[in-house]
Amino acid sequence: MQKIKTNIFAFTLVELLVALSIISSISAISLMGFRQYLPNYRLKAAAMQIKSDMQRAASFASKTNNQYRVVFDPDKMFMNTGNYEIQKGNASIHAEYLPESQNHSFYVGHIDQKGVSIVSWTNNPVFQPNGTIASLATITIQNLSGQKLRISTSIAGRILIKQ
């Protein structure tokens, strides 16, 4: 005669459903907390993107022994508030710029972060071949929550992100 095992350990369906509901509740609460910080992360990412593009312009200025500038064009800002260009040379701010005929445009940058836009800038920074910056600038970006960051340049060539 065979003996049937009666002490098999397993989870019941009710226990599995309770565990699943606890895990889903914790996940939902943590997701709501993550969404609260998302606009701030996007703002910082946009500031880092502009800073790295400005460092790119500085690098090419020293590499090619030419001036490069980052241009924030108000006419193009109305179409999209996150566009800017890196141009070779240093034309004045009020000079007419026709990229089709002058071939000065080196790079067209765009803020990829949703809800972040460039709200103001003081100047278009011009990067010199010796590593300095000829015209200082402060660029202010803002997210949908109203938080702002400033990307500012110093004459020594430093690019800083400030509150």
N, C-alpha and C positions, 0 to 999 in steps of 0.2 A: 504494500500500500504506500502511495506517495503522499507526502505531506505538502499541503498548499501553503505558500508563504503569505502571511497576512500582515506583515510589518513593512510594506512597500511605502517609501516616503516619496510624495509628489505634491505639487501645488494644485490647488483646486482652481476652477475657473474664476470664482469670486476673488480669490487672492490675487490672481494675475490681473484682473480688471482693476482692483484697488491700487495695485502697484503702478499700473499704466496710467491711471488717472492722477496719481501723485506726481509722476514724472512729467506728464503733460502740463500740469498746473505750474510746476517749477519752471518749465521751459517758457511758458507764456509770460510769467512774471519777469524773467530775466530778459526776454526779448523787448518788453516795454522799457526796461531800464536802458538797454542798448540804444534804442531809438532816441532817447533823450540826449545822448552824447554824440550822435551821428552828425548833426550840423556843425559842431565844433571840430570834429575830425576832418570833415570836408573843407572847412575854412583853413585849417592848418595845412592840409594837403595842397590846396590852391596856392597858399603863400609859399610853400616849398617849391612848387612848380615854377612860379614866377622868379623866385630867387635862383633856381638852377638855370633857367633860361638867361637871366642876367649874367650869371657866372659863365655861361656858354659864350655870350657876347664878349665878355672880358677875356676869355681864353682865346677866341679868334682874333681879337685886337692885338694881343701880344704875339700870336702865332704868325699872323700875316703882316704885321707892322703897319696896320691901318686902323683908323678909328671905326668903331661900331657903336650904334646907338639902339636903344630900345624905345620904340615909338608907340605911344598910346594916342591914337587918332580919334578926336571927338566925333568926326563924321562917321567913322566906322563903328563907334561905340553904340550909336542909336540902333544899328542893325543887330548887334550882339554885344552885350556888355562884358564879354570876357576875351575879346580879341586884342592882340598887340603884335607888333612886328619887330624883328631885329633887322636893321638896315646897315649896310656898309657905308661909311662916311658920316659926315655931320652936316646935314643941311639945316637951315634955320627952322624953327617951329612953324613959321608962317609960309615957308616955301611951298610951292605947288609940287606935289609928289605924284608922279605918274609911273607906277611900277612897270607898266607895259613898255614904255619907251626908255626908261632910265636903267632898268635892270639892277636896282640897288637892293631890292628885297632879298634878304638872306634866309629868313625863317619867319613864318607866320605862326604865332603861338595862340593858344586858346585854353581857357580854364575849363578843364574837363569835369569839374565837380558840380553836381546839381545844386542849384540854389545859391551859388556864390558868384558875385559880380564885382567888377572894379567900379568903385564909386567916385574916386577922385585921384588926381596925381598932380604934383607941383611942377614937374619938369620931365623932359625925356632924357634919361641918363646917357651920357656919351662916355664910352670907355676908351682910354688912351692905350697906345702900344706899350707904354712903360708901366702899366698896371694901375694908374690913377684914374679918377673919374672927373671929367671936365665940368659937367653940369650936374649938380647934386639933385636928387629926386626923392620924393616920398610918395609911394603908391598906397592907397587905402582900399582894401577889399572888405566886403561885408556879406554875411549870409542872411538867410531869411529870418533868423531869430534876432537880427539886429546887432550881433556881435561883429566887431571890427578888428582887423589886424593891419599894421602898417609895415610895408617893406621900404626901408630907407637905406640910402647910400651915403658913404662918407668919402671925403676927398682922397683918402688913402686907398680907396678901392674896396672897402668893406661893404658887404650887403647884410643888413640886419633885419630880423623880423621882430617887431615890437607889438605890444598890446595897444 
